[in-house]
Amino acid sequence: MVAVELYRVMKEIEELEKKLESLPEGALGREEIRNRLREAGALKDRLKKMIEGAKGD
């Protein structure tokens, strides 16, 4: 299940990056997308660590 969640988060990050690239500098919403990207990136890192920890058992 963790791997499925990791895949979902990675797809979300890809979509957010595309949205951010499509918005002009200074556009409303860029900061919100950056915040969501930061949160998604942190979640991705936590999920990866969980998977790596499970492999070590």
C-alpha positions as CSV (number, residue, x, y, z in Angstrom):
1,M,0.0,0.0,0.0
2,V,2.9,2.4,0.7
3,A,4.2,1.9,-2.8
4,V,0.8,2.8,-4.3
5,E,0.7,5.9,-2.2
6,L,4.2,6.8,-3.2
7,Y,3.3,6.4,-6.9
8,R,0.2,8.7,-6.3
9,V,2.3,11.4,-4.7
10,M,4.9,11.2,-7.5
11,K,2.1,11.7,-10.1
12,E,0.8,14.6,-8.0
13,I,4.2,16.2,-8.0
14,E,4.5,15.9,-11.7
15,E,1.1,17.6,-12.2
16,L,2.0,20.4,-9.8
17,E,5.3,21.0,-11.6
18,K,3.5,21.3,-14.9
19,K,1.0,23.7,-13.5
20,L,3.8,25.8,-12.0
21,E,5.6,25.9,-15.3
22,S,2.5,27.0,-17.2
23,L,1.8,30.0,-14.9
24,P,3.5,33.3,-15.6
25,E,5.8,34.7,-12.9
26,G,3.9,36.6,-10.3
27,A,0.6,34.9,-11.1
28,L,-1.9,34.2,-8.4
29,G,-1.7,30.7,-7.2
30,R,2.1,30.1,-7.8
31,E,2.8,30.3,-4.1
32,E,0.0,27.9,-3.3
33,I,1.4,25.4,-5.8
34,R,4.9,25.8,-4.4
35,N,3.5,25.1,-0.9
36,R,1.7,22.0,-2.2
37,L,4.9,20.9,-4.0
38,R,6.9,21.3,-0.8
39,E,4.4,19.2,1.2
40,A,4.1,16.5,-1.5
41,G,7.9,16.3,-1.7
42,A,8.2,15.8,2.1
43,L,5.5,13.1,2.0
44,K,7.4,11.4,-0.9
45,D,10.6,11.4,1.2
46,R,8.7,9.9,4.2
47,L,7.1,7.2,2.1
48,K,10.5,6.3,0.5
49,K,12.1,6.0,3.9
50,M,9.2,3.7,5.0
51,I,9.8,1.5,2.0
52,E,13.5,1.4,2.6
53,G,13.0,0.6,6.2
54,A,10.7,-2.3,5.3
55,K,13.3,-3.7,3.0
56,G,15.8,-3.7,5.8
57,D,13.8,-6.2,7.9
